Amino acid sequence: MSCQTGKESVHMKPIRLEQWLEFQFLSALQANPGRTRLAYLAAKAVEDKNEYHHQLHVYDTRSRKIINLKNDNIYVWENDDVLLFHLARTKQEEKDKKENKFSFIYRHDLTTGTTTHAATLPVPLTLVKVLDSGQWLLSGQLKPEHHRLYQVDAEARKAELKSIKREEPYEDIDEIGFYYNGTGFTAGVRQQLFLYDPSSKKIEPLMASNFHMAQYRISNDMQKIYYTGKIIKDIKPLTHDVYVYDVLSKTTHKLLENDTHAISRLLLINDRLIICASDMKEYGLNQNHAFHVLENGELKLFSAFDQAIGNSVGSDVRLGTGPFDSTIADTVYFVSTVDDHTDLMSLDAKGNITSLLAFKGSIDGLAFMHGKPHVIGLYQQRLQEMYQLDLDTKRVKMLTRHNQKALKDHYVAKPQPLILKQDTHDVKGFALLPKDVDKTRTYPVILDIHGGPKTVYGTVYYHEMQVWANMGYIVLFANPRGSDGKGNAFADIRGQYGMIDYEDLMRFLDLAITQMPMIDQDRLFVTGGSYGGFMTNWMVGHTRRFKAAATQRSITNWISFHGTSDIGFYFTKDQNAAHPVTDAERLWLHSPLKYVDAMETPLLIIHADQDYRCPIEQAMQLFTLLKEKGVPTRFIWFKGENHELSRGGKPQARNKRLREITQWFDTYR
């Protein structure tokens, strides 16, 4: 693959809108117990079936396919040579999985190459880990009545199943949040852990049916399971208590009563529990999590950290993710988002944090094999592959070639950095230029705004942007205030949505125009999704500089968002320092809908009816008012899709979305 511009790119073919269908998406990287092999998934879109199929691979000295898991994407190592995975192999199993709530587990022996049936679970549970005792740790999201499915005999189970099906057309809701994006209705549903004995086929819950588990971590000797959670009543909490379950004694102990800290993950160093948590006092919900330990039943700071733990680099060529940490001896290795990329970092037993390697892109999964870190990642402008990292030489060695041919001999625009220097901060952004750009002519521009807002754009491959650059657009993208990667203060725009972030983006656009005279100022376009959709709406209500705009899965009205979004009841008041009952005027001030009278820009609205993050009523309100006003507006309503449409939606819907946006801009070009 090449990233050339200019004369060297003359013979490069253009990237097609549907070309992403040829890509493979890697995820779920796991090492076997001895860390001598790796397994991972390689998914690919199947357009005619409108779904994705996941191929299970194993890597030792080379990568080899094991089995096609089709729609399933869950597997674990049973031992160094055997894998367990979810799979409905026959049409009858597919029917039983869908209609009768069975889970089918198969076993593959790498030594013999044979695949055999391992278990049929009478309830929809997911494999998590095989313990040294031979028991399987399972997780599941169940309502209280679902527990009866594994507690009764086959005949009684049929009756329970009929009772459950009779209730499926209804939702009894007595708590918030009552649904969750990508999951569906969650009122009364509890995430829980279970132990399964393959010999007796007995399923044992580790917690009460009304308890909701959030995070978990298994000790190295597999005799303790640490987890967080609470019994939920009325309102789902942001804080959770910490527990430990002893596998041998079958006892549970509460380690921390916690009503002050949000906990994002549990880690272990030499059997010492490390808790990634934030008190949310200074920077609210988006405050980066530091490392804490337990002392005398209280959280104590172990190591301060101002960056994000994990990966928030945006892209539309992933499907699945993680893990983002791995413990070797007395050191935790973890991924952090820094500026516009991810770093591999370490935390030792004394609390020292070290940046080990700046990965020029996005680390999408981390595991160790033979003592060396291996990652799945988007490196530079390549699609996902597996890499081995040499922490001494800082060398990044590509190990797989899943996507080697996908972009071969195609023009991949290389991001050109643009830095907006302000008195108090810098805004980093990029431009993608068309092939063989001619500085004596002018080009239309698309400003693409990321979601979050606490995410980042980097230099990784982004398909929609590459398509537009190949169609002759200059594509601009930047990380304004509110973005991740530059610490808590930079990311904090609470109460300032549409103000300082809007100022950064418009000044970035002005900088690009100044530095790139080939930009046609009469052909400026803007788009974005989620927060990027909010900002698109905000822009067309505050400036007429854009010839057309496309808003996706957006926020238009903070007042209604509070009560309809899956996160609205806590996100709205945190990000706006306001509540609909007491501060409606403040919320309305920051709502793009307030500024409809000023909107004249032709606007395409993209939204999905199962988007529970930014519910479709947000789009309905804006579309109705713009139609009444006579603004050129089109509304594409995606049925059965959710907030992840652009990144994980069904293949045909993803093509439809990108085609509609592209045609909208071309119409006004």
C-alpha positions, -999 to +999 in steps of 0.1 A: +000+000+000+012+035-007+005+069+007+021+089-020+008+122-033+019+140-065+036+123-095+043+090-077+005+085-073-004+088-110-010+051-115-028+046-082-065+035-084-091+054-065-107+039-033-143+030-039-171+036-015-180-001-011-143-012-009-145-016+028-165-048+021-131-063+012-115-054+045-109-077+074-115-065+109-093-080+137-103-082+174-104-102+206-067-109+209-060-136+236-029-155+246-031-192+258-023-199+294+014-206+286+016-175+264+030-196+236+001-190+212-023-162+203-058-164+191-079-137+175-109-130+153-109-118+117-143-105+107-155-097+072-188-083+059-211-106+039-231-081+019-257-105+004-266-118+039-262-084+054-241-096+083-206-102+095-188-136+097-160-140+123-131-164+115-112-177+145-074-176+139-044-190+159-009-175+157+023-192+168+049-187+141+023-179+115-015-172+114-039-200+104-076-203+102-094-225+127-131-222+121-158-198+109-179-188+139-203-170+115-224-145+136-208-156+169-177-139+182-169-154+216-141-178+224-117-187+253-086-209+258-094-241+277-057-249+279-026-243+258-039-265+229-077-263+231-101-236+223-138-233+234-162-211+214-198-202+209-212-215+176-246-226+163-234-251+137-267-264+123-300-247+114-317-264+143-291-250+167-296-215+151-333-219+157-328-231+193-304-202+200-328-176+187-361-189+198-354-212+228-325-193+244-299-221+243-262-214+241-240-239+221-203-244+230-178-263+209-143-274+215-114-274+190-082-293+197-052-278+179-032-309+182-057-332+165-075-306+144-109-319+156-139-299+166-165-315+189-196-304+208-186-293+244-218-281+260-254-269+255-263-243+281-301-239+288-298-201+292-281-174+271-247-171+289-213-162+276-179-179+281-154-158+301-127-181+314-118-217+321-106-219+356-078-243+368-105-263+386-121-271+352-151-249+359-161-224+334-167-188+344-197-174+325-214-140+322-249-131+312-275-104+312-307-119+327-340-109+341-349-127+374-373-150+355-346-161+332-328-179+360-356-205+360-344-217+326-314-235+341-330-243+375-358-266+363-361-298+343-367-299+305-405-300+307-407-272+333-383-252+312-407-253+282-434-238+304-410-211+317-400-203+281-436-199+271-442-176+300-412-155+290-423-153+254-458-141+264-442-112+281-418-103+252-442-077+236-441-057+268-416-039+290-423-034+327-402-004+336-396+008+371-360+021+369-337+044+348-319+037+326-344+014+309-326+007+277-290+008+264-276+014+230-267-018+212-283-040+239-320-030+239-343-027+268-325-033+301-351-025+328-348-054+353-319-069+334-288-076+355-253-084+343-240-113+364-213-140+367-219-178+369-198-209+374-205-240+352-193-275+360-190-294+326-192-328+343-224-322+363-237-295+339-247-275+369-249-237+367-242-217+399-249-180+401-223-160+420-246-132+430-283-125+438-306-122+409-312-084+416-275-076+417-258-059+388-221-066+381-200-040+362-163-050+361-144-082+370-109-095+372-097-131+379-066-137+401-035-153+385-041-185+405-078-184+394-090-189+430-104-154+434-128-134+413-129-097+420-159-077+407-178-045+411-215-039+413-246-029+432-282-039+439-301-015+417-332+003+428-349+031+408-318+047+393-288+028+379-258+042+398-225+055+384-206+041+414-202+005+424-190-015+454-160-039+452-163-076+460-142-108+460-155-143+454-133-172+467-137-202+443-126-228+468-147-217+498-175-204+476-178-173+498-181-136+489-167-106+508-174-070+502-140-051+500-153-016+494-185+003+500-184+029+474-207+059+466-180+084+455-159+069+427-167+057+392-146+025+385-136+017+350-114-015+355-098-038+380-061-048+378-038-071+398-001-067+407+013-095+428-023-103+440-027-066+450-059-052+437-054-020+417-086+000+410-089+025+381-113+051+394-123+087+394-141+108+421-155+130+393-151+161+415-129+183+394-138+174+358-170+154+361-179+122+343-151+126+317-124+129+343-095+106+336-092+076+360-062+073+382-048+041+398-060+034+434-055+007+460-075-005+490-063+004+525-085-003+555-116-005+534-110+028+516-096+039+482-062+054+484-044+070+454-016+047+442-005+066+411-020+098+396-026+098+358-039+126+337-043+107+304-070+083+293-066+046+301-076+028+269-080+038+233-103+066+220-087+070+186-116+071+161-119+050+129-146+032+108-125+001+100-128-018+133-153-044+145-148-055+180-120-044+203-096-051+232-082-061+255-062-030+265-041-043+294-020-073+303-001-082+335+033-098+334+050-106+367+048-074+388+040-050+359+007-040+343+010-031+306-018-009+293-028+013+264-033+050+268-045+077+243-019+104+240-024+134+217-036+117+184-024+082+189-020+054+215+010+046+237+019+013+253+026+021+290+035+002+322+026+005+358+049-013+383+044-025+419+057+009+432+032+029+412+057+041+386+041+048+352+064+046+321+057+053+285+073+023+266+064+029+230+045+055+210+024+035+185+019+056+154-018+048+152-042+028+173-036-002+195-069-022+193-058-052+214-029-063+236-015-097+246+020-112+254+035-142+237+070-155+246+075-124+268+069-099+240+039-076+236+018-083+206-009-060+194-037-057+169-036-022+155-041+004+129-005+014+122+002+045+102-022+043+072-025+005+071-056-014+079-056-037+110-029-063+113-011-080+142+023-066+153+051-075+176+066-047+196+102-045+206+104-023+236+142-020+235+146-009+198+110+005+196+106-015+164+071-024+152+071-057+133+041-067+112+032-104+116+000-108+096-011-098+061-049-100+063-054-067+045-023-066+023-042-068-009-072-047+001-056-013-007-028-025-029-022+000-058-049+023-044-044+060-035-044+064+003-041+101+011-015+108+038-027+131+066-011+165+064-008+181+099-022+215+106-016+231+141-037+259+153-017+278+179-037+297+205-026+316+235-038+289+259-037+258+238-030+242+205-055+225+183-041+197+162-057+187+130-051+172+095-059+175+059-063+148+033-056+159-002-069+145-035-046+125-057-022+147-078-036+178-061-031+209-084-023+240-064-034+262-093-070+251-091-095+250-062-112+221-044-143+216-023-138+208+014-155+185+039-149+193+075-155+160+094-161+163+132-156+135+156-180+122+182-175+120+220-166+147+225-139+129+245-123+110+216-096+119+191-088+119+154-054+105+145-035+096+114-051+061+111-070+050+080-106+064+080-126+050+051-152+077+046-125+104+045-104+084+021-134+079-002-140+117-002-103+125-008-104+101-037-134+119-051-116+152-052-125+167-019-100+181+006-110+165+039-103+184+072-105+170+107-093+182+140-092+177+178-108+208+194-111+214+231-133+187+245-112+160+228-092+133+245-054+129+246-043+161+262-053+157+298-083+166+319-083+203+315-083+202+277-111+177+276-134+197+300-160+217+281-188+212+306-213+241+303-195+253+271-208+231+244-211+250+211-188+278+224-151+271+229-152+240+208-170+258+180-145+286+182-116+261+179-131+244+148-139+275+130-105+289+136-090+256+124-110+260+092-097+295+088-061+283+093-066+256+067-079+282+042-049+304+049-024+277+044-041+260+015-051+285-011-066+257-033-095+255-009-127+268-025-144+289+002-177+288-017-177+250-015-174+242+022-192+212+036-195+198+072-205+165+087-202+146+120-219+120+142-231+120+178-212+150+193-200+157+158-237+157+148-244+182+176-216+204+164-228+202+127-263+213+139-247+240+159-226+253+130-255+256+106-274+276+132-245+300+137-229+304+103-238+303+067-203+295+055-212+259+046-229+251+013-244+219+026-242+198+058-249+162+069-258+156+106-256+121+119-270+105+151-270+139+166-282+159+197-306+187+189-325+193+221-308+188+255-341+191+274-357+161+257-323+143+255-322+141+293-353+119+295-349+098+263-312+089+260-298+059+277-272+081+293-293+113+294-303+113+330-267+117+341-248+130+310-270+160+304-266+175+339-230+167+340-220+181+306-242+212+309-243+218+346-281+220+342-313+200+348-345+203+327-366+211+358-344+238+373-323+250+344-344+246+312-332+280+298-296+270+301-302+237+284-321+254+257-293+279+252-270+250+243-295+232+221-291+236+183-329+235+180-331+270+196-313+284+165-335+269+138-346+304+127-310+311+117-306+278+097-305+281+059-279+255+050-292+225+031-291+197+057-291+159+054-302+141+086-290+105+092-305+087+122-314+051+133-345+041+152-327+019+176-302+046+185-307+048+223-277+070+228-290+099+208-326+089+202-343+094+169-367+119+184-338+144+182-337+141+144-375+142+142-377+175+159-351+191+137-364+177+105-400+189+112-389+224+121-366+228+090-394+214+067-418+239+081-392+267+075-386+256+040-349+247+043-338+220+019-337+189+041-337+152+037-342+126+065-328+091+061-344+069+088-325+036+093-347+008+107-331-016+131-298+002+134-283+019+164-257+045+174-229+024+159-243+026+124-212+041+108-188+017+125-207-016+132-240-013+113-252-040+090-232-039+057-260-027+035-270+001+059-234+012+061-232+015+023-265+034+022-253+059+049-220+067+032-236+069-003-264+093+009-239+117+025-216+116-005-244+122-029-258+150-008-225+168-010-220+161-046-255+176-053-243+209-039-207+207-051 
